[in-house]
Amino acid sequence: MRGFMLAGLVASANASIDPSEMTKADLMTAREAQATRLPRPFETTYTADYRGLPISATGVRSLDIVQQDQSLTYTFSSKALSLFAKLNETSTFNARGTALQPLRYQYERTGLGKNKTQDLHFDWQEGVVTDQAQNDQYSLNREAHFSDRLLYQLQLQVDLLNASENDIKTGIWTYDIFDSGRIKQYVFEVAERQVLTTELGPIQTLRLEKKNDDPDKRTTLWLAPALEYMLIRFIQEDGRDSFSLELQAASIAGEAVKLEE
């Protein structure tokens, strides 16, 4: 999801630097000098459609960095808003190499059937997850690696960003998802490369399908390799319910994405 070079600290990546004296941009660039890659901060805007409702809806997804003392945390959010409904999801997480570790997951849905709220706090030291919205608590395996219901999408992006071309062609991408005290497994396969026509122009994408034994359930993602595997289109179908996103505009590291003619 992003675009264009940050000014650099790379030459001093091996020097002794006090993190407390570094700006957020410095910390970002130092991180980029490491062997693994994470997407740069981005914001993307989509047209959103829920159940084919004939109303105007806008979706916004973003990745932000939060500097706390001498450490970094990240916030990945997805929002859809219309005149009659609202859907907000946010995942706050740490990055350990290419592994994204959830710290908090927030979900709020209003105006679409029954309202729903979740606020999960992951305490990895104590091995518990607390849903402060529902007053529930669950145990977690501190040695396990799993995502929340939103973060797996960014984890997929990170994994593709760090994979070889051969791994991308042949790989199966499997993610354990924490969902209300249970662990669900999502498996994605690369279906094909496909050029999509968007508001930004034609974009070469990688289409991935989520494997599912239920024929009524289907999740498809189109990601753009040239834009750090930014999400270009998303379709989720579950029986009579459906939700989709179509890219309208994007920025990476504060710079608007503009495709070459």
C-alpha positions in Angstrom: 0.0 0.0 0.0 2.3 2.9 -0.4 4.5 4.8 -2.3 7.5 6.8 -2.5 10.9 7.0 -0.9 11.4 8.4 2.6 14.6 10.4 3.1 17.2 8.4 4.7 19.0 7.4 7.7 20.1 4.2 5.9 23.7 5.2 5.8 23.7 5.4 9.6 21.7 2.2 10.2 24.5 0.6 11.9 25.5 3.6 14.0 24.5 4.0 17.7 21.4 6.1 17.7 19.3 7.2 20.7 15.6 6.3 19.7 14.3 9.1 21.9 16.1 11.6 19.7 14.7 10.2 16.4 11.7 11.6 14.6 8.9 9.3 13.5 10.3 9.6 9.9 13.8 8.7 11.2 12.4 5.6 13.0 10.5 4.6 9.9 13.5 4.9 7.7 15.8 3.0 10.1 13.2 0.2 10.1 13.2 0.1 6.3 16.9 -0.5 6.4 16.3 -3.8 8.0 16.0 -7.0 6.0 12.3 -7.3 6.3 9.8 -4.9 4.8 6.6 -3.5 6.2 4.2 -1.3 4.2 4.7 2.4 4.7 1.9 4.5 6.2 -1.0 4.9 3.8 -4.6 6.0 3.4 -6.9 4.6 0.8 -10.4 5.7 -0.1 -13.0 3.3 -1.6 -16.6 3.2 -2.7 -18.3 0.8 -0.3 -21.3 -1.3 -1.0 -23.3 -3.4 1.6 -25.9 -5.8 0.3 -26.3 -3.8 -2.8 -28.0 -0.9 -1.0 -28.7 2.0 -3.3 -27.0 4.5 -1.0 -23.7 6.4 -1.2 -21.1 4.8 1.0 -17.4 5.6 1.5 -14.7 3.3 2.8 -11.4 4.4 4.2 -8.5 2.2 5.2 -5.3 3.5 6.8 -2.0 2.4 8.4 -0.5 4.8 10.9 2.5 4.7 13.2 2.3 5.7 16.9 5.5 6.5 18.7 5.3 5.8 22.5 8.5 6.5 24.4 11.2 4.6 22.6 8.9 2.1 20.9 6.6 2.0 17.9 3.1 0.6 17.6 0.9 0.6 14.6 -2.8 1.2 13.9 -4.6 -0.4 10.9 -8.1 0.8 10.5 -11.0 0.2 8.1 -14.1 2.4 8.0 -17.3 2.4 6.0 -19.8 5.2 6.3 -23.1 6.0 4.7 -26.1 8.1 5.5 -27.8 5.3 7.4 -25.0 3.0 8.6 -21.5 2.9 10.0 -18.9 0.2 10.2 -15.5 0.8 12.0 -12.7 -1.7 12.6 -9.3 -0.9 14.1 -6.4 -3.1 15.0 -3.5 -1.8 17.1 -0.4 -4.0 16.9 3.3 -4.5 17.3 5.6 -5.7 14.5 8.2 -8.4 15.3 10.0 -8.7 12.1 7.3 -9.6 9.6 5.0 -11.0 12.3 2.2 -8.6 13.3 1.0 -9.1 16.9 -2.4 -7.7 17.9 -2.7 -5.5 21.0 -6.2 -4.2 20.6 -9.1 -4.9 18.2 -12.1 -2.6 18.0 -15.3 -3.2 16.0 -18.4 -1.1 15.8 -21.4 -1.7 13.5 -24.5 0.4 13.6 -27.5 0.7 11.2 -26.9 -2.6 9.5 -29.2 -5.1 11.1 -28.3 -5.7 14.8 -25.7 -3.3 16.2 -22.5 -4.9 17.3 -19.5 -3.7 19.4 -16.2 -5.4 20.3 -13.2 -4.0 22.1 -10.6 -6.8 22.6 -7.4 -6.1 24.6 -4.6 -8.7 24.2 -2.4 -9.0 27.2 0.4 -11.2 26.0 2.3 -11.2 29.3 -0.7 -12.5 31.3 -2.1 -14.7 28.5 -5.6 -13.2 28.5 -7.8 -11.4 26.0 -10.5 -9.1 27.5 -13.5 -7.8 25.6 -14.3 -4.6 27.5 -17.4 -4.0 25.4 -19.0 -7.3 26.2 -17.3 -7.9 29.6 -15.9 -11.2 28.5 -12.4 -12.7 29.0 -10.6 -15.4 27.2 -7.2 -17.2 27.6 -4.6 -17.1 24.9 -1.5 -19.1 24.2 1.4 -16.6 24.6 3.6 -18.7 22.3 1.1 -18.7 19.4 1.0 -16.4 16.5 -2.4 -15.2 15.3 -4.2 -12.2 13.9 -7.5 -10.5 14.8 -10.4 -10.2 12.4 -8.9 -7.2 10.5 -5.1 -7.6 11.0 -4.8 -10.8 8.9 -5.4 -8.7 5.8 -2.4 -6.5 6.5 -0.4 -9.6 7.5 -1.1 -11.1 4.1 0.2 -7.9 2.5 3.4 -8.1 4.6 3.9 -11.7 3.7 3.6 -11.1 0.0 5.9 -8.0 0.2 8.6 -10.3 1.7 8.0 -13.3 -0.5 9.9 -14.4 -3.6 8.2 -14.4 -6.9 8.1 -18.2 -6.9 6.6 -18.4 -3.5 3.9 -16.0 -4.6 3.0 -18.1 -7.6 2.9 -21.4 -5.7 2.2 -20.4 -2.1 -0.8 -21.0 0.1 -1.2 -18.3 2.8 -2.7 -19.5 6.1 -3.7 -17.4 9.0 -5.1 -18.2 12.5 -7.7 -15.6 13.5 -8.8 -14.9 17.1 -12.6 -14.5 17.1 -14.6 -14.4 20.4 -12.4 -16.9 22.2 -12.0 -19.3 19.2 -9.2 -19.6 16.7 -10.4 -19.8 13.1 -8.1 -20.6 10.1 -8.2 -18.6 6.9 -6.4 -19.9 3.9 -5.8 -17.9 0.7 -4.6 -19.0 -2.7 -3.4 -16.9 -5.6 -5.9 -17.3 -8.4 -4.4 -15.1 -11.2 -2.9 -11.8 -12.2 -5.5 -9.4 -13.4 -5.5 -5.8 -14.6 -8.3 -3.8 -13.0 -9.7 -0.5 -14.3 -9.9 2.0 -11.4 -10.3 5.7 -10.8 -6.5 5.9 -10.8 -6.2 4.1 -14.1 -5.5 0.4 -14.9 -3.6 -1.4 -12.2 -2.0 -4.8 -12.4 -3.2 -6.9 -9.5 -2.9 -10.3 -7.9 -6.3 -11.9 -7.2 -6.5 -14.1 -4.2 -9.4 -16.3 -3.1 -10.1 -17.4 0.4 -10.7 -21.2 0.5 -14.0 -22.2 2.0 -16.0 -25.4 2.2 -19.3 -23.4 2.2 -20.2 -22.4 -1.4 -22.3 -19.6 -0.1 -19.3 -17.9 1.5 -16.6 -16.2 -0.6 -13.9 -13.7 0.0 -11.8 -12.3 -2.8 -9.0 -9.7 -2.7 -7.2 -7.9 -5.5 -3.8 -6.6 -4.4 -1.3 -4.4 -6.4 2.3 -5.6 -6.3 3.6 -2.3 -7.6 1.9 -0.5 -4.7 3.3 -2.7 -1.9 0.3 -5.0 -2.3 -2.2 -2.3 -1.6 -5.8 -3.5 -1.6 -7.5 -2.4 -4.8 -10.8 -4.4 -4.6 -12.4 -6.5 -1.9 -15.5 -8.6 -2.1 -17.0 -10.6 0.7 -20.1 -12.7 0.2 -22.0 -14.7 2.8 -25.4 -16.0 1.6 -27.6 -13.0 1.0 -25.1 -10.6 2.6 -22.3 -9.0 0.7 -19.7 -6.2 1.2 -17.4 -4.8 -1.3 -14.7 -2.0 -1.7 -13.5 -0.4 -4.9 -10.4 1.9 -4.8 -11.0 5.6 -5.6 -7.9 7.3 -4.2 -4.7 6.5 -2.3 -1.7 8.1 -0.6 1.5 6.4 0.5 3.8 8.1 3.1 1.8 11.3 2.7 2.2 11.3 -1.2 -0.8 10.9 -3.5 -0.6 7.9 -5.7 -0.6 8.9 -9.3 -0.1 6.3 -12.0 2.0 7.0 -15.1 0.1 7.5 -18.3 
